[in-house]
Amino acid sequence: MTPELWGIVWLSLKVGGVAVLACLPLAFAFAWLLARGRFPGKLLLDGLVHLPLVVPPVVTGWLLLLAFAPAGPIGSWLESWFGVSVLFRWTGAAIASAVMALPLMVRAMRLSIEAVDRRLEQAAATLGAGRWRVFASVTLPLSLPGVLAGTVLGFARALGEFGATITFVSNVPGETQTLPLAIYAALQTPGGEAQVLRLAGISVLISLAALLASELIARRAGRGLHVL
């Protein structure tokens, strides 16, 4: 492992971690609305949330570029109020990864929330628990395995994001060049097969470690719920 490889790995972990942590509250809110909400436009919201799954990632990156460009609605606001830009920066890569990870996170969390037995919530309410107490003591613990699964799926998706990232923030070494972009760059370099093999192996190991950790956490959470 050279310092260059360590830099790529660290940047990938940072981008994926920030993307998932920033996306987690929004993903859970969307999952809750889609699982329990009854409101006009629910089908449209469902379609918009899952849109990044069906459109080409390049299109998603292009739309982000339009939105966050200096003349775009979000980019001009960031520039005028905070004097910052996310173009060609790792924060932009995190935004692209979060957008692509959101649908998978929402889907896993929604299924978990829908699987919660509503009778348990009603029983807690009849015992005097308020709405937030029911949510904190019944709904959230029972849906926790799905939340963890969605978080890991989102992290894995963020870690492997390529199309939207390279379209939105380009492939800048040391700034936006995550593992997939580094693999792409190595593929374009004569004699880069050894670098591709190393980067691909690192990607597989990180993803496998994340999945195993998620499974262990989910099992412990499930045993804890059985004890309760």
HUJOKA-V137770 format. One record per run of one state. SS is the DSSP state (a for helix, b for strand, c for the rest). FROM is the first residue (numbers start at 0). LEN is the number of residues. If there is no record, write none. Layout:
ss->[SS | SS]
from->[FROM | FROM]
len->[LEN | LEN]
This chain:
ss->[c | a | c | a | c | a | c | a | c | a | c | a | c | a | c | a | c | a | c | a | c | a | c]
from->[0 | 2 | 36 | 41 | 49 | 50 | 54 | 56 | 68 | 72 | 82 | 89 | 114 | 117 | 126 | 130 | 159 | 162 | 169 | 178 | 187 | 192 | 227]
len->[2 | 34 | 5 | 8 | 1 | 4 | 2 | 12 | 4 | 10 | 7 | 25 | 3 | 9 | 4 | 29 | 3 | 7 | 9 | 9 | 5 | 35 | 1]
